[in-house]
Amino acid sequence: MQLRLTRTAIRDEEGKYLGSSVIAYDITEQKRLEQQLIHSEKLSAVGQLAAGIAHEVGSPLTAISSLAQLLYEKSEDDWDKDKLKIIREQIERISRIVRELVNFSKPISTSVGEVSVNKVIEEAAQIVKYDKRLKFFKFSMDLFPHLPLIKISFDQLLQVLINILLNAGDALEGREKGKISVTSRLVGEKIIVSIIDTGVGIEKENLDHIFEPFYTTKKPGKGTGLGLWVCYNIVRGFSGEIIVESEIDQGTAFHIVLPVIIKLDEKING
């Protein structure tokens, strides 16, 4: 908790000092919002930079890829072909990063509609349950049955959920009895979707950086460090937020908070 203290002197009618009063204001939420604003502004600036980098890297990369492919096809030496294959694989990895940069730098799609959050969760679960990172772990869902509809992009919310679910699968790697649970609930005028895993957890000093571009705690080659960056941008674009709680060797919880715009009773009465 963060407090701001104000102290006021108390004097009698003759101006003689009698004492003082101290008032404490809880400014924890204010400080949190200030940090969130700074973070959003930083991501916006980096997003513009990312678009420029993606454009500058994309053109020469295409030329290098084409030449590597041509040399591979013309070469008859196995050693040369093996090394050219490695070059092509690394070019593809760079291309994938560039594509993600371009996707991030684009404005959020305007194709929004009335969406059932539970339906998006169920579809995300259907997609990821066959992924090798998740199919051997226990997966459970507890969805509040009467959630209001919200205005959002179905596909983009699906992208966010799939990304976080796959990250949860990565966090369970090497664990025999890992679990992932997904819940939805209504709290006031907000819908909260929680994705909780019993994985390795995230170090406290890393929590403030996980939404930064190219920041990843995964092993080299396992991730680009752009997935959560994109998720953050999508959710913030719909006036939501992502809250993360984590403990080492206990697990991690991602809470996606989305504002309610269209209510079920309004839909029925309309």
C-alpha positions, 0 to 999 in steps of 0.5 A: 500500500502507498500512502500520502500524508498531510499534516496540519497544525492546530492552534488556539484563538491566540495562535498558540500551537496545540498539536497537529492533525495527520490525514493519510490518503491511500494512493495505491490505485492512483500509482498503479494507474500512473504506471499503467499509463507510462507502460501504455505510452512506451508500448505505443512508441515501440509499436511505431518503431517496430513498423519501421524496423519490420519494413526495413528488414523485410525487403533485404530479407526477401532477397537473401531468402531467394538467393539461399533457395537458389543456391540450395537448388543448384548445389550438389554438395551435401555439406553446402546444402546442409549449411544452406538449409540452416540459413533458410531455417534462420531466415524463416525465424527472422521472417516470423518475427518480422510478421509479428512486428507488422501485425503488432504495429497495425491498429486493432481491427474495427470488426467488433461485434456482440461477443459471448466471452464464454464461447471464445473461451470454449473455442480456444480450449478446443483449439489448444487441447490437441497441442503437444504442450497441453494434451498431457496435463489436466485442463478444467473450465468453470465458466459463469453461465450468465455473462453479459455480451461485450463489444469486442473482436472475437478473433482477437480475444481468441488470439489472446486466450490461445497465446496465454494458454500455450504459455501456460503449457510451456510453464508446465514443461517437465512437470508430471501433474500439471494443471491449467484452469480457466474461469470466467466471472462477473464482478460489477461491470467487468468480466474477468477471465482467469487462466491459472497454471501450476507451472514454474512461475515467474520471478518477481523481478520479471513480472514488470517486464513480461509485456515488453517486446522481445522480453522472454523467460523461455529457453532460446528458440522457444519464443520471440518475446512478442506474444504477451506484448501483442496480447497486452495491446489487444486487451488495452485496445478494448479498454481492458487490462491484464493482471498477473500474479505468480509464485515460483514453483507454485504457478501463474495466474493471468486475469483478463479484465474486460468492461461490460458494454452490452448486457443480456437484459438490455439485449432481451428488452431491446 
